[in-house]
Amino acid sequence: MPATLEVKCANADCELDMFELHYTYDMPDDTTVADFSCPYCGEGQFLEEIAL
């Protein structure tokens, strides 16, 4: 299965609490949450991976 990341946005001004990133096998193995930005507020520095 391709990797899945559960991510939360810790920006106090953002209304989005969490979301999941599902991507294909073509995504580089070294892809991390730092490569993305929040789809709601657009910020990247507030994203944190949720450890299950």
N, CA, C and O atoms as a CHARMM CRD file, in Angstrom:
* protein
*
  208
    1    1 MET  N      0.83700  -1.19100   0.00000 PROA 1      0.00000
    2    1 MET  CA     0.00000   0.00000   0.00000 PROA 1      0.00000
    3    1 MET  C      0.87500   1.24500   0.00000 PROA 1      0.00000
    4    1 MET  O      1.92500   1.26500   0.64400 PROA 1      0.00000
    5    2 PRO  N      0.46100   2.26600  -0.70500 PROA 2      0.00000
    6    2 PRO  CA     1.18000   3.54100  -0.64200 PROA 2      0.00000
    7    2 PRO  C      1.06700   4.13900   0.76100 PROA 2      0.00000
    8    2 PRO  O      0.15200   3.82000   1.51900 PROA 2      0.00000
    9    3 ALA  N      1.99200   4.98700   1.07300 PROA 3      0.00000
   10    3 ALA  CA     2.01500   5.61400   2.39500 PROA 3      0.00000
   11    3 ALA  C      0.81600   6.53300   2.60100 PROA 3      0.00000
   12    3 ALA  O      0.27900   7.10400   1.65200 PROA 3      0.00000
   13    4 THR  N      0.41400   6.66000   3.84900 PROA 4      0.00000
   14    4 THR  CA    -0.64200   7.58000   4.24600 PROA 4      0.00000
   15    4 THR  C     -0.13300   8.38000   5.43500 PROA 4      0.00000
   16    4 THR  O      0.43000   7.81000   6.36900 PROA 4      0.00000
   17    5 LEU  N     -0.32400   9.68000   5.41100 PROA 5      0.00000
   18    5 LEU  CA     0.04000  10.53700   6.53800 PROA 5      0.00000
   19    5 LEU  C     -1.21800  11.15200   7.12400 PROA 5      0.00000
   20    5 LEU  O     -2.06700  11.66400   6.39400 PROA 5      0.00000
   21    6 GLU  N     -1.33700  11.10000   8.44600 PROA 6      0.00000
   22    6 GLU  CA    -2.38400  11.85000   9.12900 PROA 6      0.00000
   23    6 GLU  C     -1.71600  13.09400   9.68800 PROA 6      0.00000
   24    6 GLU  O     -0.70300  13.00800  10.38300 PROA 6      0.00000
   25    7 VAL  N     -2.29000  14.25100   9.38100 PROA 7      0.00000
   26    7 VAL  CA    -1.64200  15.53100   9.67700 PROA 7      0.00000
   27    7 VAL  C     -2.61100  16.44800  10.40400 PROA 7      0.00000
   28    7 VAL  O     -3.81000  16.44900  10.12500 PROA 7      0.00000
   29    8 LYS  N     -2.08100  17.22900  11.33900 PROA 8      0.00000
   30    8 LYS  CA    -2.90200  18.25800  11.97900 PROA 8      0.00000
   31    8 LYS  C     -2.25700  19.61500  11.73500 PROA 8      0.00000
   32    8 LYS  O     -1.04200  19.72500  11.57100 PROA 8      0.00000
   33    9 CYS  N     -3.09500  20.64200  11.71300 PROA 9      0.00000
   34    9 CYS  CA    -2.60800  22.00600  11.57300 PROA 9      0.00000
   35    9 CYS  C     -2.70200  22.65800  12.94800 PROA 9      0.00000
   36    9 CYS  O     -3.79000  22.76900  13.51400 PROA 9      0.00000
   37   10 ALA  N     -1.56600  23.08600  13.48100 PROA 10     0.00000
   38   10 ALA  CA    -1.50200  23.67000  14.82100 PROA 10     0.00000
   39   10 ALA  C     -1.61100  25.19700  14.80000 PROA 10     0.00000
   40   10 ALA  O     -1.40600  25.84500  15.82600 PROA 10     0.00000
   41   11 ASN  N     -1.92900  25.76600  13.65300 PROA 11     0.00000
   42   11 ASN  CA    -2.10500  27.21600  13.55300 PROA 11     0.00000
   43   11 ASN  C     -3.36500  27.60500  14.32300 PROA 11     0.00000
   44   11 ASN  O     -4.45800  27.14200  13.99600 PROA 11     0.00000
   45   12 ALA  N     -3.22100  28.44800  15.33700 PROA 12     0.00000
   46   12 ALA  CA    -4.35800  28.85700  16.17400 PROA 12     0.00000
   47   12 ALA  C     -5.43800  29.58500  15.37000 PROA 12     0.00000
   48   12 ALA  O     -6.59900  29.60300  15.77800 PROA 12     0.00000
   49   13 ASP  N     -5.07300  30.18100  14.24000 PROA 13     0.00000
   50   13 ASP  CA    -6.02900  30.90600  13.40400 PROA 13     0.00000
   51   13 ASP  C     -6.68600  30.02600  12.34200 PROA 13     0.00000
   52   13 ASP  O     -7.51000  30.51300  11.56800 PROA 13     0.00000
   53   14 CYS  N     -6.33900  28.75200  12.29300 PROA 14     0.00000
   54   14 CYS  CA    -6.87200  27.82900  11.27500 PROA 14     0.00000
   55   14 CYS  C     -7.99800  26.99600  11.87000 PROA 14     0.00000
   56   14 CYS  O     -7.90400  26.53800  13.00800 PROA 14     0.00000
   57   15 GLU  N     -9.05400  26.80200  11.10500 PROA 15     0.00000
   58   15 GLU  CA   -10.21000  26.02700  11.55500 PROA 15     0.00000
   59   15 GLU  C    -10.09000  24.53600  11.25500 PROA 15     0.00000
   60   15 GLU  O    -10.91600  23.75100  11.72300 PROA 15     0.00000
   61   16 LEU  N     -9.07900  24.12900  10.48600 PROA 16     0.00000
   62   16 LEU  CA    -8.90300  22.71800  10.12700 PROA 16     0.00000
   63   16 LEU  C     -8.13500  22.00700  11.23000 PROA 16     0.00000
   64   16 LEU  O     -7.03500  22.43100  11.58600 PROA 16     0.00000
   65   17 ASP  N     -8.69500  20.93400  11.77400 PROA 17     0.00000
   66   17 ASP  CA    -7.99600  20.25700  12.85400 PROA 17     0.00000
   67   17 ASP  C     -7.10700  19.12600  12.35700 PROA 17     0.00000
   68   17 ASP  O     -5.99100  18.97400  12.85400 PROA 17     0.00000
   69   18 MET  N     -7.55900  18.32600  11.39400 PROA 18     0.00000
   70   18 MET  CA    -6.72200  17.25400  10.86300 PROA 18     0.00000
   71   18 MET  C     -7.17000  16.86100   9.46200 PROA 18     0.00000
   72   18 MET  O     -8.29900  17.13100   9.05200 PROA 18     0.00000
   73   19 PHE  N     -6.25400  16.21300   8.73600 PROA 19     0.00000
   74   19 PHE  CA    -6.57900  15.66800   7.42400 PROA 19     0.00000
   75   19 PHE  C     -5.61200  14.54100   7.11600 PROA 19     0.00000
   76   19 PHE  O     -4.58600  14.40000   7.78100 PROA 19     0.00000
   77   20 GLU  N     -5.93700  13.72700   6.10000 PROA 20     0.00000
   78   20 GLU  CA    -5.08500  12.62100   5.69400 PROA 20     0.00000
   79   20 GLU  C     -4.52200  12.89500   4.31000 PROA 20     0.00000
   80   20 GLU  O     -5.19800  13.44900   3.44300 PROA 20     0.00000
   81   21 LEU  N     -3.28300  12.50000   4.12200 PROA 21     0.00000
   82   21 LEU  CA    -2.63900  12.57600   2.81900 PROA 21     0.00000
   83   21 LEU  C     -2.44600  11.15400   2.30800 PROA 21     0.00000
   84   21 LEU  O     -1.75400  10.35000   2.93200 PROA 21     0.00000
   85   22 HSD  N     -3.05300  10.85700   1.18700 PROA 22     0.00000
   86   22 HSD  CA    -2.89400   9.56200   0.52900 PROA 22     0.00000
   87   22 HSD  C     -2.19100   9.83200  -0.79200 PROA 22     0.00000
   88   22 HSD  O     -2.65800  10.64200  -1.59300 PROA 22     0.00000
   89   23 TYR  N     -1.08900   9.16800  -1.01700 PROA 23     0.00000
   90   23 TYR  CA    -0.40100   9.40500  -2.28000 PROA 23     0.00000
   91   23 TYR  C      0.07200   8.10200  -2.90600 PROA 23     0.00000
   92   23 TYR  O      0.06100   7.05300  -2.26200 PROA 23     0.00000
   93   24 THR  N      0.48900   8.17700  -4.16900 PROA 24     0.00000
   94   24 THR  CA     0.79700   6.98900  -4.95700 PROA 24     0.00000
   95   24 THR  C      2.21000   6.48100  -4.70000 PROA 24     0.00000
   96   24 THR  O      3.00000   7.09900  -3.98700 PROA 24     0.00000
   97   25 TYR  N      2.49300   5.35600  -5.29500 PROA 25     0.00000
   98   25 TYR  CA     3.83000   4.76300  -5.18800 PROA 25     0.00000
   99   25 TYR  C      4.90000   5.63900  -5.82800 PROA 25     0.00000
  100   25 TYR  O      6.08500   5.46500  -5.54200 PROA 25     0.00000
  101   26 ASP  N      4.51100   6.57100  -6.68300 PROA 26     0.00000
  102   26 ASP  CA     5.47200   7.41900  -7.38200 PROA 26     0.00000
  103   26 ASP  C      6.04600   8.52600  -6.50300 PROA 26     0.00000
  104   26 ASP  O      7.00800   9.18300  -6.90200 PROA 26     0.00000
  105   27 MET  N      5.48900   8.74600  -5.33500 PROA 27     0.00000
  106   27 MET  CA     5.98700   9.77300  -4.42200 PROA 27     0.00000
  107   27 MET  C      7.34900   9.32200  -3.88000 PROA 27     0.00000
  108   27 MET  O      7.49300   8.16100  -3.49700 PROA 27     0.00000
  109   28 PRO  N      8.35600  10.21100  -3.83900 PROA 28     0.00000
  110   28 PRO  CA     9.67500   9.82900  -3.31500 PROA 28     0.00000
  111   28 PRO  C      9.58100   9.31400  -1.87900 PROA 28     0.00000
  112   28 PRO  O      8.75200   9.78500  -1.10000 PROA 28     0.00000
  113   29 ASP  N     10.42300   8.35600  -1.53400 PROA 29     0.00000
  114   29 ASP  CA    10.41700   7.75100  -0.20700 PROA 29     0.00000
  115   29 ASP  C     10.71500   8.74100   0.91000 PROA 29     0.00000
  116   29 ASP  O     10.29300   8.53500   2.04700 PROA 29     0.00000
  117   30 ASP  N     11.43600   9.81400   0.59900 PROA 30     0.00000
  118   30 ASP  CA    11.80900  10.78000   1.63300 PROA 30     0.00000
  119   30 ASP  C     10.78000  11.90100   1.80900 PROA 30     0.00000
  120   30 ASP  O     11.07900  12.91400   2.44100 PROA 30     0.00000
  121   31 THR  N      9.57700  11.73200   1.26100 PROA 31     0.00000
  122   31 THR  CA     8.51300  12.72000   1.41100 PROA 31     0.00000
  123   31 THR  C      8.04900  12.76300   2.86100 PROA 31     0.00000
  124   31 THR  O      7.77200  11.72500   3.46200 PROA 31     0.00000
  125   32 THR  N      7.96500  13.97300   3.42200 PROA 32     0.00000
  126   32 THR  CA     7.51200  14.14900   4.80000 PROA 32     0.00000
  127   32 THR  C      6.42400  15.21600   4.83800 PROA 32     0.00000
  128   32 THR  O      6.08600  15.81300   3.81600 PROA 32     0.00000
  129   33 VAL  N      5.88800  15.44300   6.01800 PROA 33     0.00000
  130   33 VAL  CA     4.84800  16.45400   6.20000 PROA 33     0.00000
  131   33 VAL  C      5.38500  17.85100   5.84900 PROA 33     0.00000
  132   33 VAL  O      4.60000  18.73200   5.49900 PROA 33     0.00000
  133   34 ALA  N      6.67900  18.06500   5.93500 PROA 34     0.00000
  134   34 ALA  CA     7.28200  19.35900   5.61400 PROA 34     0.00000
  135   34 ALA  C      7.15400  19.71200   4.13200 PROA 34     0.00000
  136   34 ALA  O      7.35000  20.86800   3.75600 PROA 34     0.00000
  137   35 ASP  N      6.83200  18.74300   3.29700 PROA 35     0.00000
  138   35 ASP  CA     6.68200  18.97700   1.86100 PROA 35     0.00000
  139   35 ASP  C      5.29600  19.49300   1.47500 PROA 35     0.00000
  140   35 ASP  O      5.03600  19.74700   0.29900 PROA 35     0.00000
  141   36 PHE  N      4.40700  19.65000   2.45500 PROA 36     0.00000
  142   36 PHE  CA     3.02900  20.03000   2.18600 PROA 36     0.00000
  143   36 PHE  C      2.65200  21.30800   2.93000 PROA 36     0.00000
  144   36 PHE  O      3.37600  21.75800   3.81800 PROA 36     0.00000
  145   37 SER  N      1.52700  21.87800   2.56200 PROA 37     0.00000
  146   37 SER  CA     0.96700  23.02700   3.28300 PROA 37     0.00000
  147   37 SER  C     -0.49300  22.72800   3.58600 PROA 37     0.00000
  148   37 SER  O     -1.11100  21.88700   2.93300 PROA 37     0.00000
  149   38 CYS  N     -1.03700  23.41600   4.56900 PROA 38     0.00000
  150   38 CYS  CA    -2.41500  23.20300   4.98700 PROA 38     0.00000
  151   38 CYS  C     -3.36400  23.59600   3.85300 PROA 38     0.00000
  152   38 CYS  O     -3.23200  24.68300   3.29000 PROA 38     0.00000
  153   39 PRO  N     -4.31400  22.73000   3.51300 PROA 39     0.00000
  154   39 PRO  CA    -5.25900  23.06800   2.44300 PROA 39     0.00000
  155   39 PRO  C     -6.26300  24.15000   2.84800 PROA 39     0.00000
  156   39 PRO  O     -6.95400  24.69500   1.98700 PROA 39     0.00000
  157   40 TYR  N     -6.35200  24.46700   4.12800 PROA 40     0.00000
  158   40 TYR  CA    -7.30700  25.48400   4.58800 PROA 40     0.00000
  159   40 TYR  C     -6.64600  26.85000   4.72900 PROA 40     0.00000
  160   40 TYR  O     -7.09800  27.82300   4.12400 PROA 40     0.00000
  161   41 CYS  N     -5.57100  26.93200   5.52900 PROA 41     0.00000
  162   41 CYS  CA    -4.95000  28.23700   5.76400 PROA 41     0.00000
  163   41 CYS  C     -3.75100  28.49900   4.85500 PROA 41     0.00000
  164   41 CYS  O     -3.29700  29.63700   4.74100 PROA 41     0.00000
  165   42 GLY  N     -3.23700  27.45200   4.20800 PROA 42     0.00000
  166   42 GLY  CA    -2.13400  27.61500   3.27400 PROA 42     0.00000
  167   42 GLY  C     -0.75600  27.62900   3.90300 PROA 42     0.00000
  168   42 GLY  O      0.24500  27.70200   3.19000 PROA 42     0.00000
  169   43 GLU  N     -0.68200  27.56000   5.21700 PROA 43     0.00000
  170   43 GLU  CA     0.60900  27.59100   5.90800 PROA 43     0.00000
  171   43 GLU  C      1.21200  26.18900   5.97900 PROA 43     0.00000
  172   43 GLU  O      0.48600  25.19800   6.05900 PROA 43     0.00000
  173   44 GLY  N      2.53100  26.11300   5.95000 PROA 44     0.00000
  174   44 GLY  CA     3.21200  24.83400   6.06100 PROA 44     0.00000
  175   44 GLY  C      3.91900  24.64400   7.37800 PROA 44     0.00000
  176   44 GLY  O      4.11500  23.51500   7.82900 PROA 44     0.00000
  177   45 GLN  N      4.30800  25.75300   8.00300 PROA 45     0.00000
  178   45 GLN  CA     5.11200  25.63400   9.21900 PROA 45     0.00000
  179   45 GLN  C      4.33500  25.10700  10.41500 PROA 45     0.00000
  180   45 GLN  O      4.94800  24.73700  11.41700 PROA 45     0.00000
  181   46 PHE  N      3.00700  25.06000  10.34800 PROA 46     0.00000
  182   46 PHE  CA     2.18900  24.60700  11.46900 PROA 46     0.00000
  183   46 PHE  C      1.77500  23.14000  11.36200 PROA 46     0.00000
  184   46 PHE  O      1.15700  22.60300  12.28100 PROA 46     0.00000
  185   47 LEU  N      2.10800  22.49400  10.25400 PROA 47     0.00000
  186   47 LEU  CA     1.68600  21.10100  10.08100 PROA 47     0.00000
  187   47 LEU  C      2.52400  20.16000  10.93000 PROA 47     0.00000
  188   47 LEU  O      3.74600  20.28200  11.02000 PROA 47     0.00000
  189   48 GLU  N      1.82400  19.22000  11.54800 PROA 48     0.00000
  190   48 GLU  CA     2.47000  18.21400  12.37900 PROA 48     0.00000
  191   48 GLU  C      1.89200  16.84600  12.03800 PROA 48     0.00000
  192   48 GLU  O      0.67700  16.69100  11.91100 PROA 48     0.00000
  193   49 GLU  N      2.76900  15.85700  11.89000 PROA 49     0.00000
  194   49 GLU  CA     2.30200  14.49700  11.62400 PROA 49     0.00000
  195   49 GLU  C      1.69800  13.92500  12.90300 PROA 49     0.00000
  196   49 GLU  O      2.25100  14.09700  13.98900 PROA 49     0.00000
  197   50 ILE  N      0.57400  13.25400  12.77100 PROA 50     0.00000
  198   50 ILE  CA    -0.06900  12.58400  13.90100 PROA 50     0.00000
  199   50 ILE  C      0.48100  11.16400  13.94900 PROA 50     0.00000
  200   50 ILE  O      0.29600  10.39100  13.00900 PROA 50     0.00000
  201   51 ALA  N      1.15400  10.82400  15.03800 PROA 51     0.00000
  202   51 ALA  CA     1.70400   9.47400  15.20000 PROA 51     0.00000
  203   51 ALA  C      0.61600   8.54800  15.72300 PROA 51     0.00000
  204   51 ALA  O     -0.01200   8.82400  16.74500 PROA 51     0.00000
  205   52 LEU  N      0.40400   7.46100  15.02000 PROA 52     0.00000
  206   52 LEU  CA    -0.62100   6.50400  15.44100 PROA 52     0.00000
  207   52 LEU  C     -0.03500   5.44300  16.34100 PROA 52     0.00000
  208   52 LEU  O     -0.75300   4.55100  16.79300 PROA 52     0.00000
